[in-house]
Amino acid sequence: MGSDAYRDGCAGAIDSPCLARRGVVTGLAALASARLARPVFGPHDETVRYLRRQFLGEADRMSLVEGKDKELVFARMAKLANALTVIPAEGEDARRAKADVAAWSVDDGGWKIRLPRELISALEAN
């Protein structure tokens, strides 16, 4: 009987729980809780954050250019915002990135420049 207990990894008192099994169960429980505690990230969240960075870079460029170039920069910004509307955001930071783009506007010489209302609505819906 002692050899069977030794083979099972349960050498010790007959009534005490098996330390090897208890260690395995404890390890599995720790892994499961760590997996549940991880923040949720989707497969496209990095793309959303990248497009946000590109959008804000173009927004910074907009303040430096004049005339026709300003229209071209705004058109690129609208294309980036439009791309963001079709990419799903699962993580909190990706959703916040979309909200940042949706909330973007700038005062330019007494005029307020904003994205089209349809784009803002689509970004807020995701």
C-alpha positions in Angstrom: 0.0 0.0 0.0 2.9 2.3 0.7 4.4 1.7 -2.7 1.1 2.6 -4.4 0.9 5.9 -2.5 4.5 6.6 -3.5 3.8 5.8 -7.1 0.8 8.2 -7.1 2.9 11.0 -5.8 1.2 10.9 -2.4 3.9 9.8 -0.1 3.0 10.8 3.5 0.1 10.4 5.9 -2.9 8.4 4.5 -5.5 11.0 5.6 -3.7 14.1 4.4 -4.3 15.5 0.9 -1.8 14.8 -1.8 0.7 17.6 -1.9 1.5 17.0 -5.6 -2.1 17.1 -6.7 -2.9 20.1 -4.4 0.1 21.9 -6.1 -1.3 21.2 -9.6 -4.8 22.3 -8.7 -3.5 25.5 -7.0 -1.3 26.2 -10.1 -4.3 25.7 -12.5 -6.4 28.0 -10.3 -3.7 30.7 -10.4 -3.4 30.4 -14.2 -7.2 30.6 -14.6 -7.5 33.7 -12.4 -4.6 35.4 -14.1 -6.3 34.8 -17.5 -9.6 36.2 -16.2 -7.8 39.3 -14.9 -6.1 40.2 -18.2 -7.5 43.2 -20.0 -9.5 42.4 -23.0 -7.9 43.2 -26.4 -9.3 42.5 -29.7 -7.4 41.4 -32.8 -7.9 44.8 -34.4 -7.3 47.1 -31.4 -3.7 47.9 -32.4 -4.9 48.9 -35.9 -7.4 51.3 -34.2 -4.7 52.8 -32.1 -2.4 53.2 -35.2 -5.2 54.9 -37.2 -5.8 57.3 -34.2 -2.1 58.2 -34.2 -2.2 58.8 -37.9 -5.3 60.9 -37.6 -3.9 63.1 -34.8 -0.7 63.5 -36.8 -2.7 64.8 -39.8 -4.6 67.1 -37.4 -1.3 68.6 -36.2 -0.3 69.1 -39.8 -3.5 70.9 -40.5 -2.5 73.7 -38.2 0.7 74.2 -40.2 -0.7 74.3 -43.7 -2.7 76.9 -45.6 -5.3 77.1 -48.3 -5.7 74.1 -50.6 -3.3 72.0 -48.6 -5.6 72.3 -45.6 -8.4 70.8 -47.7 -6.1 67.9 -48.7 -5.1 67.2 -45.1 -8.7 67.3 -44.0 -9.6 64.8 -46.7 -6.9 62.4 -45.4 -8.3 62.9 -41.9 -11.8 62.0 -43.1 -10.4 58.9 -44.9 -8.7 57.8 -41.7 -11.8 58.4 -39.6 -13.9 56.5 -42.2 -11.5 53.5 -41.9 -12.0 53.6 -38.2 -15.7 53.2 -38.6 -15.5 49.7 -40.1 -12.8 48.3 -37.7 -14.2 46.8 -34.5 -12.8 47.9 -31.2 -13.0 45.5 -28.3 -10.6 46.9 -25.8 -11.2 49.9 -23.7 -8.3 51.8 -25.1 -9.4 51.1 -28.6 -12.9 52.4 -27.9 -11.4 55.5 -26.3 -9.2 56.0 -29.4 -12.4 56.0 -31.6 -14.1 58.4 -29.1 -11.0 60.7 -29.4 -11.3 60.8 -33.2 -15.1 61.4 -32.9 -14.6 64.2 -30.5 -12.0 66.0 -32.6 -12.6 69.5 -33.7 -10.5 72.6 -34.1 -11.1 76.3 -34.1 -9.5 77.9 -37.1 -9.7 81.6 -37.5 -13.2 81.9 -36.1 -14.4 78.7 -37.8 -15.0 75.4 -36.1 -13.8 72.5 -38.2 -15.3 69.1 -37.4 -15.7 65.8 -39.0 -19.0 65.1 -40.9 -21.8 64.2 -38.6 -22.2 60.7 -40.3 -18.6 59.8 -39.4 -19.0 61.0 -35.8 -22.1 58.9 -35.4 -20.5 55.8 -36.9 -17.4 56.2 -34.6 -19.6 56.6 -31.5 -21.6 53.5 -32.5 -18.7 51.2 -32.3 
